[in-house]
């Protein structure tokens, strides 16, 4: 990525990429195991009142960030560099498209969290 008016943003994208990769590798499988396998099978019991309280706290916000927002930027970074490798992009439009989509997904997830927590 070229410099934009003296500001080099590549370290920011790499930071979000690496944090999102950790979330893909660690948090997402754990979340899927607990909420999609163990709870429906009855192996563990989830208290819905406790989950609702936790979802409305700062921990719920961090959970949304770790499970949705960071992996979105990880995927956007991989798609952008994949487009560059395929010689389909690499300019400003691919940056705006990929990271803009990740930012839109993140903003939607955080807005959804904010809207849901007002119900509790």
DSSP file (Angstrom, degrees, kcal/mol; ACC not computed):
  #  RESIDUE AA STRUCTURE BP1 BP2  ACC     N-H-->O    O-->H-N    N-H-->O    O-->H-N    TCO  KAPPA ALPHA  PHI   PSI    X-CA   Y-CA   Z-CA
    1    1 A X              0   0    0      0, 0.0     9,-0.2     0, 0.0     3,-0.1   0.000 360.0 360.0 360.0 133.2    0.0    0.0    0.0
    2    2 A X        -     0   0    0      1,-0.1     7,-0.3     6,-0.1     2,-0.2  -0.317 360.0 -85.4 -78.7 165.1    1.4    3.4   -0.9
    3    3 A X        -     0   0    0      5,-0.1     2,-0.7     1,-0.1     5,-0.2  -0.489  34.2-148.3 -72.1 138.0    1.6    6.2    1.5
    4    4 A X  B >  S-A    7   0A   0      3,-2.4     3,-1.5    -2,-0.2    -1,-0.1  -0.886  76.0 -35.3-110.8  99.8   -1.5    8.3    1.8
    5    5 A X  T 3  S-     0   0    0     -2,-0.7    -1,-0.2     1,-0.3     3,-0.1   0.889 123.5 -46.3  52.5  45.5   -0.4   11.9    2.5
    6    6 A X  T 3  S+     0   0    0      1,-0.2     2,-0.5     0, 0.0    -1,-0.3   0.421 115.9 115.3  83.8  -1.8    2.5   10.7    4.6
    7    7 A X  B <   -A    4   0A   0     -3,-1.5    -3,-2.4    -5,-0.0     2,-0.7  -0.901  50.0-159.5-107.9 123.8    0.5    8.2    6.6
    8    8 A X        +     0   0    0     -2,-0.5     3,-0.3    -5,-0.2     4,-0.2  -0.896  11.0 179.0-104.1 112.6    1.4    4.5    6.1
    9    9 A X    >>  +     0   0    0     -2,-0.7     4,-1.8    -7,-0.3     3,-0.7   0.478  54.2  97.6 -94.5  -3.9   -1.6    2.3    7.1
   10   10 A X  H 3> S+     0   0    0      1,-0.2     4,-2.6     2,-0.2     5,-0.2   0.870  80.2  55.7 -58.0 -39.6   -0.2   -1.1    6.4
   11   11 A X  H 3> S+     0   0    0     -3,-0.3     4,-2.1     1,-0.2    -1,-0.2   0.875 106.4  52.4 -60.5 -34.4    0.8   -1.8   10.1
   12   12 A X  H <> S+     0   0    0     -3,-0.7     4,-2.3    -4,-0.2    -1,-0.2   0.940 111.0  45.8 -63.7 -46.7   -2.8   -1.1   11.2
   13   13 A X  H  X S+     0   0    0     -4,-1.8     4,-2.5     1,-0.2    -2,-0.2   0.891 113.0  50.4 -64.9 -39.1   -4.1   -3.6    8.6
   14   14 A X  H  X S+     0   0    0     -4,-2.6     4,-2.7     2,-0.2    -1,-0.2   0.874 109.3  51.8 -67.2 -35.6   -1.5   -6.2    9.7
   15   15 A X  H  X S+     0   0    0     -4,-2.1     4,-2.3    -5,-0.2    -2,-0.2   0.934 113.2  43.3 -64.6 -45.5   -2.4   -5.7   13.3
   16   16 A X  H  X S+     0   0    0     -4,-2.3     4,-2.4     2,-0.2    58,-0.2   0.871 113.6  53.7 -65.6 -36.3   -6.1   -6.3   12.6
   17   17 A X  H  X S+     0   0    0     -4,-2.5     4,-2.0    -5,-0.2    -2,-0.2   0.937 111.7  43.1 -63.0 -47.8   -5.2   -9.2   10.4
   18   18 A X  H  X S+     0   0    0     -4,-2.7     4,-1.9     2,-0.2    -2,-0.2   0.902 115.0  48.8 -69.5 -39.7   -3.1  -11.0   13.0
   19   19 A X  H  X S+     0   0    0     -4,-2.3     4,-1.9     1,-0.2    -1,-0.2   0.901 112.2  49.8 -65.1 -39.6   -5.6  -10.3   15.8
   20   20 A X  H  X S+     0   0    0     -4,-2.4     4,-2.5    50,-0.3    -1,-0.2   0.852 107.3  54.8 -66.5 -34.0   -8.4  -11.6   13.6
   21   21 A X  H  X S+     0   0    0     -4,-2.0     4,-2.2     2,-0.2    -1,-0.2   0.895 107.3  49.6 -65.2 -40.0   -6.4  -14.7   12.8
   22   22 A X  H  X>S+     0   0    0     -4,-1.9     4,-2.6     2,-0.2     5,-0.6   0.906 111.5  49.3 -63.9 -41.0   -6.0  -15.5   16.5
   23   23 A X  I  <>S+     0   0    0     -4,-1.9     5,-2.7     1,-0.2     6,-0.3   0.899 110.8  49.9 -65.7 -40.1   -9.8  -15.0   16.9
   24   24 A X  I  <5S+     0   0    0     -4,-2.5     5,-0.5     1,-0.2    -1,-0.2   0.903 117.9  40.6 -61.1 -40.5  -10.4  -17.3   14.0
   25   25 A X  I  <5S+     0   0    0     -4,-2.2    -2,-0.2    -5,-0.2    -1,-0.2   0.804 132.2  15.9 -81.5 -30.8   -8.1  -20.0   15.4
   26   26 A X  I  X5S+     0   0    0     -4,-2.6     4,-1.3    -5,-0.2    -3,-0.2   0.847 126.6  35.2-111.3 -58.9   -9.0  -19.7   19.1
   27   27 A X  I  ><S+     0   0    0     -5,-0.6     4,-2.8     1,-0.2     5,-0.2   0.920 111.8  54.4 -73.7 -44.8  -12.3  -18.0   19.9
   28   28 A X  H  ><S+     0   0    0     -5,-2.7     4,-2.6     1,-0.2     5,-0.2   0.912 109.9  46.0 -61.4 -45.9  -14.5  -18.9   17.0
   29   29 A X  H  > S+     0   0    0     -5,-0.5     4,-2.4    -6,-0.3    -1,-0.2   0.893 114.0  50.3 -62.9 -36.2  -14.0  -22.7   17.4
   30   30 A X  H  X S+     0   0    0     -4,-1.3     4,-2.4     2,-0.2    -2,-0.2   0.917 111.4  47.7 -66.2 -42.1  -14.6  -22.4   21.1
   31   31 A X  H  X S+     0   0    0     -4,-2.8     4,-2.9     2,-0.2     5,-0.5   0.927 113.2  48.0 -63.8 -45.2  -17.8  -20.4   20.6
   32   32 A X  H  X>S+     0   0    0     -4,-2.6     4,-2.0    -5,-0.2     5,-0.7   0.899 111.2  51.4 -63.4 -39.8  -19.0  -22.9   18.0
   33   33 A X  I  X>S+     0   0    0     -4,-2.4     5,-3.0    -5,-0.2     4,-0.9   0.936 117.3  38.1 -61.5 -46.8  -18.3  -25.8   20.3
   34   34 A X  I  <>S+     0   0    0     -4,-2.4     5,-2.2     3,-0.2     6,-0.2   0.962 128.0  29.5 -71.0 -52.4  -20.1  -24.3   23.3
   35   35 A X  I  <5S+     0   0    0     -4,-2.9    -3,-0.2    -5,-0.2    -2,-0.2   0.741 129.2  34.5 -86.8 -23.5  -23.1  -22.7   21.5
   36   36 A X  I  <5S+     0   0    0     -4,-2.0    -3,-0.2    -5,-0.5    -1,-0.2   0.635 132.1  15.8-106.9 -16.6  -23.6  -25.0   18.5
   37   37 A X  I  X<S+     0   0    0     -4,-0.9     4,-1.6    -5,-0.7     6,-0.2   0.727 124.2  38.4-120.0 -61.3  -22.6  -28.4   19.9
   38   38 A X  I  >XS+     0   0    0     -5,-3.0     5,-1.9     1,-0.2     6,-1.0   0.910 116.7  47.1 -68.4 -44.5  -22.4  -28.8   23.6
   39   39 A X  H >4<S+     0   0    0     -5,-2.2     3,-1.0    -6,-0.3    -1,-0.2   0.939 113.6  46.4 -66.1 -47.3  -25.5  -26.7   24.6
   40   40 A X  H 345S+     0   0    0      1,-0.2    -1,-0.2    -6,-0.2    -2,-0.2   0.845 111.9  52.3 -64.5 -30.4  -27.9  -28.2   22.1
   41   41 A X  H 3<5S-     0   0    0     -4,-1.6    -1,-0.2     1,-0.0    -2,-0.2   0.603 113.6-120.1 -78.6  -9.7  -26.8  -31.7   23.0
   42   42 A X  T <<5S+     0   0    0     -3,-1.0    -3,-0.2    -4,-0.6    -2,-0.1   0.601  77.2 126.6  82.7  10.9  -27.4  -30.9   26.7
   43   43 A X  S   <S+     0   0    0     -5,-1.9     2,-0.3    -6,-0.2    -4,-0.2   0.890  80.2  23.1 -67.9 -38.9  -23.8  -31.6   27.7
   44   44 A X  S    S-     0   0    0     -6,-1.0     2,-0.5   -10,-0.1    -2,-0.2  -0.936  79.0-133.8-124.8 152.6  -23.7  -28.1   29.3
   45   45 A X        -     0   0    0     -2,-0.3     2,-0.5    -3,-0.1    -6,-0.1  -0.914  15.0-155.2-107.4 128.5  -26.6  -26.0   30.6
   46   46 A X        -     0   0    0     -2,-0.5     2,-0.8    -7,-0.1     3,-0.1  -0.905  11.3-140.1-104.9 123.8  -26.6  -22.3   29.7
   47   47 A X     >  -     0   0    0     -2,-0.5     4,-2.3     1,-0.2     5,-0.2  -0.735  10.2-157.5 -81.4 112.6  -28.5  -19.9   32.0
   48   48 A X  H  > S+     0   0    0     -2,-0.8     4,-2.4     1,-0.2     5,-0.2   0.832  90.0  54.0 -65.1 -33.4  -30.2  -17.5   29.7
   49   49 A X  H  > S+     0   0    0      2,-0.2     4,-2.1     1,-0.2    -1,-0.2   0.914 110.5  46.6 -66.7 -41.0  -30.5  -14.8   32.3
   50   50 A X  H  > S+     0   0    0      2,-0.2     4,-2.5     1,-0.2    -2,-0.2   0.889 112.7  50.4 -67.1 -38.4  -26.8  -14.9   33.0
   51   51 A X  H  X S+     0   0    0     -4,-2.3     4,-2.5     2,-0.2    -2,-0.2   0.899 109.7  50.6 -65.1 -40.4  -26.1  -14.8   29.2
   52   52 A X  H  X S+     0   0    0     -4,-2.4     4,-1.2     2,-0.2    -2,-0.2   0.898 112.1  47.2 -64.8 -39.8  -28.4  -11.8   28.8
   53   53 A X  H  < S+     0   0    0     -4,-2.1     3,-0.3     1,-0.2     4,-0.3   0.923 113.9  47.0 -66.5 -44.1  -26.6  -10.0   31.6
   54   54 A X  H >< S+     0   0    0     -4,-2.5     3,-1.3     1,-0.2     6,-0.8   0.868 107.5  57.2 -65.6 -36.5  -23.2  -10.9   30.2
   55   55 A X  H 3< S+     0   0    0     -4,-2.5    -1,-0.2     1,-0.3    -2,-0.2   0.820 105.7  51.1 -65.4 -29.8  -24.2   -9.8   26.7
   56   56 A X  T 3< S+     0   0    0     -4,-1.2    -1,-0.3    -3,-0.3    -2,-0.2   0.446 100.1  81.6 -87.1   0.5  -25.1   -6.4   27.9
   57   57 A X  S <> S-     0   0    0     -3,-1.3     4,-1.5    -4,-0.3     3,-0.4  -0.319 100.2 -93.8 -96.2-179.0  -21.8   -5.8   29.7
   58   58 A X  H  > S+     0   0    0      1,-0.2     4,-2.4     2,-0.2     5,-0.2   0.808 125.7  61.5 -63.9 -28.4  -18.4   -4.7   28.4
   59   59 A X  H  > S+     0   0    0      2,-0.2     4,-2.1     1,-0.2    -1,-0.2   0.858 100.9  52.5 -67.0 -34.4  -17.6   -8.4   28.1
   60   60 A X  H  > S+     0   0    0     -6,-0.8     4,-2.3    -3,-0.4    -1,-0.2   0.893 109.1  49.5 -65.7 -39.8  -20.4   -8.8   25.6
   61   61 A X  H  X S+     0   0    0     -4,-1.5     4,-2.2     2,-0.2    -2,-0.2   0.921 111.9  47.5 -64.4 -43.9  -19.0   -5.9   23.6
   62   62 A X  H  X S+     0   0    0     -4,-2.4     4,-2.6     2,-0.2    -2,-0.2   0.859 109.9  54.5 -64.7 -34.9  -15.5   -7.5   23.7
   63   63 A X  H  X S+     0   0    0     -4,-2.1     4,-2.4     2,-0.2     5,-0.3   0.929 108.4  47.6 -63.3 -45.9  -17.1  -10.9   22.7
   64   64 A X  H  X>S+     0   0    0     -4,-2.3     4,-2.3     1,-0.2     5,-1.4   0.913 113.7  48.8 -61.9 -42.2  -18.7   -9.3   19.6
   65   65 A X  I  <>S+     0   0    0     -4,-2.2     5,-2.6     3,-0.2     6,-0.3   0.902 114.7  44.1 -63.6 -41.2  -15.4   -7.6   18.7
   66   66 A X  I  <5S+     0   0    0     -4,-2.6     5,-0.2     3,-0.2    -2,-0.2   0.823 122.1  36.2 -74.9 -31.2  -13.4  -10.9   19.1
   67   67 A X  I  <5S+     0   0    0     -4,-2.4    -2,-0.2    -5,-0.2    -3,-0.2   0.739 134.7  12.8 -97.3 -24.3  -15.9  -13.1   17.3
   68   68 A X  I  X5S+     0   0    0     -4,-2.3     4,-1.5    -5,-0.3    -3,-0.2   0.768 123.1  45.0-117.0 -53.4  -17.2  -10.9   14.5
   69   69 A X  I  ><S+     0   0    0     -5,-1.4     4,-1.7     2,-0.2     5,-0.2   0.945 113.7  44.1 -69.0 -51.3  -15.2   -7.7   14.0
   70   70 A X  H  ><S+     0   0    0     -5,-2.6     4,-2.1     1,-0.2   -50,-0.3   0.926 114.0  49.5 -64.5 -44.7  -11.6   -8.9   14.1
   71   71 A X  H  > S+     0   0    0     -6,-0.3     4,-2.7    -5,-0.2    -1,-0.2   0.838 106.5  58.7 -62.2 -28.9  -12.2  -12.0   11.9
   72   72 A X  H  X S+     0   0    0     -4,-1.5     4,-2.2     2,-0.2    -1,-0.2   0.921 108.6  43.6 -63.9 -42.5  -14.0   -9.6    9.4
   73   73 A X  H  X S+     0   0    0     -4,-1.7     4,-2.2     2,-0.2    -2,-0.2   0.846 111.8  54.7 -70.9 -32.6  -10.8   -7.6    9.1
   74   74 A X  H  X S+     0   0    0     -4,-2.1     4,-2.1   -58,-0.2    -2,-0.2   0.947 111.4  44.2 -61.4 -48.6   -8.7  -10.8    8.9
   75   75 A X  H  X S+     0   0    0     -4,-2.7     4,-2.6     1,-0.2    -2,-0.2   0.895 111.9  53.2 -64.5 -40.2  -10.9  -12.0    6.0
   76   76 A X  H  X S+     0   0    0     -4,-2.2     4,-2.5     1,-0.2    -1,-0.2   0.904 109.0  49.3 -62.1 -41.0  -10.8   -8.6    4.3
   77   77 A X  H  X S+     0   0    0     -4,-2.2     4,-2.3     2,-0.2    -1,-0.2   0.907 112.3  47.6 -65.3 -41.6   -7.0   -8.5    4.5
   78   78 A X  H  X S+     0   0    0     -4,-2.1     4,-2.1     2,-0.2    -2,-0.2   0.903 112.9  48.6 -67.1 -40.1   -6.7  -12.0    3.0
   79   79 A X  H  X S+     0   0    0     -4,-2.6     4,-2.6     2,-0.2    -2,-0.2   0.918 110.7  51.2 -65.0 -43.0   -9.2  -11.2    0.2
   80   80 A X  H  X S+     0   0    0     -4,-2.5     4,-1.9     1,-0.2    -2,-0.2   0.932 113.9  42.8 -60.8 -46.3   -7.3   -7.9   -0.6
   81   81 A X  H  X S+     0   0    0     -4,-2.3     4,-2.3     2,-0.2    -1,-0.2   0.816 111.9  55.5 -72.3 -28.1   -4.0   -9.7   -0.9
   82   82 A X  H  X S+     0   0    0     -4,-2.1     4,-1.9     2,-0.2    -2,-0.2   0.905 107.4  49.3 -66.2 -41.4   -5.6  -12.6   -2.8
   83   83 A X  H  <>S+     0   0    0     -4,-2.6     5,-3.0     1,-0.2     6,-1.0   0.895 111.1  50.3 -62.0 -39.7   -6.9  -10.1   -5.3
   84   84 A X  H ><5S+     0   0    0     -4,-1.9     3,-1.3     4,-0.2    -2,-0.2   0.914 109.5  50.4 -64.6 -42.4   -3.5   -8.6   -5.6
   85   85 A X  H 3<5S+     0   0    0     -4,-2.3    -1,-0.2     1,-0.3    -2,-0.2   0.839 110.2  49.9 -64.9 -33.2   -1.9  -12.1   -6.1
   86   86 A X  T 3<5S-     0   0    0     -4,-1.9    -1,-0.3    -5,-0.1    -2,-0.2   0.388 114.6-119.0 -85.0   4.1   -4.5  -12.8   -8.9
   87   87 A X  T < 5S+     0   0    0     -3,-1.3    -3,-0.2     2,-0.2    -2,-0.1   0.805  83.6 117.3  62.2  31.6   -3.6   -9.4  -10.5
   88   88 A X  S   <S-     0   0    0     -5,-3.0     2,-0.3    -6,-0.2    -4,-0.2   0.498  81.1 -18.3-102.9  -7.5   -7.2   -8.3  -10.1
   89   89 A X        +     0   0    0     -6,-1.0    -2,-0.2    -8,-0.1    -1,-0.2  -0.958  48.0 151.0-174.2-171.9   -6.5   -5.4   -7.8
   90   90 A X        +     0   0    0     -2,-0.3    -1,-0.1     1,-0.2    -6,-0.1   0.206  59.7  99.3 144.4  -7.2   -4.1   -3.8   -5.5
   91   91 A X  S  > S-     0   0    0    -90,-0.1     4,-1.3     1,-0.0     3,-0.4  -0.069  94.6 -74.8 -90.7-164.5   -5.0   -0.2   -5.9
   92   92 A X  H  > S+     0   0    0      1,-0.2     4,-2.7     2,-0.2     5,-0.2   0.828 124.4  62.3 -64.7 -34.0   -7.1    2.1   -3.8
   93   93 A X  H  > S+     0   0    0      1,-0.2     4,-2.6     2,-0.2    -1,-0.2   0.877 103.2  49.0 -64.7 -35.9  -10.4    0.5   -4.9
   94   94 A X  H  > S+     0   0    0     -3,-0.4     4,-2.5     2,-0.2     5,-0.4   0.865 111.5  50.2 -71.1 -33.8   -9.5   -2.9   -3.5
   95   95 A X  H  X>S+     0   0    0     -4,-1.3     4,-2.1     2,-0.2     5,-0.6   0.949 114.5  43.4 -64.6 -48.9   -8.5   -1.3   -0.2
   96   96 A X  H  X5S+     0   0    0     -4,-2.7     4,-1.4     3,-0.2     5,-0.2   0.911 117.2  46.9 -64.5 -42.9  -11.7    0.7    0.0
   97   97 A X  H  X5S+     0   0    0     -4,-2.6     4,-1.8    -5,-0.2    -2,-0.2   0.953 119.1  37.3 -64.6 -51.8  -13.8   -2.3   -1.0
   98   98 A X  H  X5S+     0   0    0     -4,-2.5     4,-1.9     2,-0.2    -2,-0.2   0.968 125.2  35.6 -69.7 -54.6  -12.3   -4.9    1.3
   99   99 A X  H  X5S+     0   0    0     -4,-2.1     4,-2.4    -5,-0.4    -3,-0.2   0.815 115.9  56.4 -73.4 -28.6  -11.7   -2.8    4.4
  100  100 A X  H  X<S+     0   0    0     -4,-1.4     4,-2.4    -5,-0.6    -1,-0.2   0.903 107.6  48.6 -65.5 -40.7  -14.8   -0.8    3.9
  101  101 A X  H  X S+     0   0    0     -4,-1.8     4,-2.6    -5,-0.2    -2,-0.2   0.906 112.1  49.0 -64.6 -41.2  -16.8   -4.1    3.8
  102  102 A X  H  X S+     0   0    0     -4,-1.9     4,-2.5     2,-0.2    -2,-0.2   0.898 111.8  48.8 -64.8 -39.9  -15.1   -5.2    7.0
  103  103 A X  H  X S+     0   0    0     -4,-2.4     4,-2.8     2,-0.2    -2,-0.2   0.889 111.4  50.0 -66.5 -38.3  -15.8   -1.9    8.6
  104  104 A X  H  X S+     0   0    0     -4,-2.4     4,-2.4     2,-0.2    -2,-0.2   0.915 111.9  47.5 -65.7 -43.4  -19.5   -2.1    7.6
  105  105 A X  H  X S+     0   0    0     -4,-2.6     4,-2.4     2,-0.2    -2,-0.2   0.916 114.2  47.8 -62.1 -43.6  -19.8   -5.6    9.0
  106  106 A X  H  X S+     0   0    0     -4,-2.5     4,-2.6     2,-0.2     5,-0.2   0.926 112.1  48.2 -64.4 -45.3  -18.1   -4.5   12.2
  107  107 A X  H  X S+     0   0    0     -4,-2.8     4,-2.4     1,-0.2    -1,-0.2   0.890 112.1  50.3 -63.1 -38.5  -20.3   -1.4   12.5
  108  108 A X  H  X S+     0   0    0     -4,-2.4     4,-2.5     2,-0.2    -1,-0.2   0.908 111.3  48.2 -65.1 -42.1  -23.4   -3.5   11.9
  109  109 A X  H  X S+     0   0    0     -4,-2.4     4,-2.2     2,-0.2    -2,-0.2   0.916 114.2  45.6 -65.2 -43.1  -22.4   -6.1   14.5
  110  110 A X  H  X S+     0   0    0     -4,-2.6     4,-2.3     2,-0.2    -2,-0.2   0.869 112.9  50.2 -69.3 -35.5  -21.7   -3.4   17.1
  111  111 A X  H  X S+     0   0    0     -4,-2.4     4,-2.7    -5,-0.2    -2,-0.2   0.903 110.6  50.6 -65.7 -41.0  -25.0   -1.6   16.2
  112  112 A X  H  X S+     0   0    0     -4,-2.5     4,-2.5     2,-0.2    -2,-0.2   0.894 109.8  50.1 -62.4 -40.0  -26.8   -4.9   16.6
  113  113 A X  H  X S+     0   0    0     -4,-2.2     4,-2.5     2,-0.2    -2,-0.2   0.928 112.1  47.6 -62.6 -44.7  -25.1   -5.4   20.0
  114  114 A X  H  X S+     0   0    0     -4,-2.3     4,-0.9     1,-0.2    -2,-0.2   0.897 113.2  48.1 -64.8 -40.1  -26.2   -2.0   21.1
  115  115 A X  H  < S+     0   0    0     -4,-2.7     4,-0.4     1,-0.2     3,-0.2   0.888 114.0  46.8 -67.6 -39.4  -29.7   -2.5   19.8
  116  116 A X  H >X S+     0   0    0     -4,-2.5     3,-1.3     1,-0.2     4,-0.6   0.871 107.2  55.9 -72.0 -36.5  -30.0   -5.9   21.6
  117  117 A X  H 3< S+     0   0    0     -4,-2.5     3,-0.4     1,-0.3    -1,-0.2   0.733  97.1  64.0 -71.5 -18.7  -28.6   -4.7   24.9
  118  118 A X  T 3< S+     0   0    0     -4,-0.9    -1,-0.3    -3,-0.2    -2,-0.2   0.710  97.7  58.3 -73.8 -17.7  -31.2   -2.0   25.1
  119  119 A X  T <4        0   0    0     -3,-1.3    -1,-0.2    -4,-0.4    -2,-0.2   0.738 360.0 360.0 -78.9 -23.9  -33.8   -4.8   25.3
  120  120 A X     <        0   0    0     -4,-0.6    -1,-0.2    -3,-0.4    -2,-0.2   0.486 360.0 360.0 -83.7 360.0  -32.3   -6.3   28.4
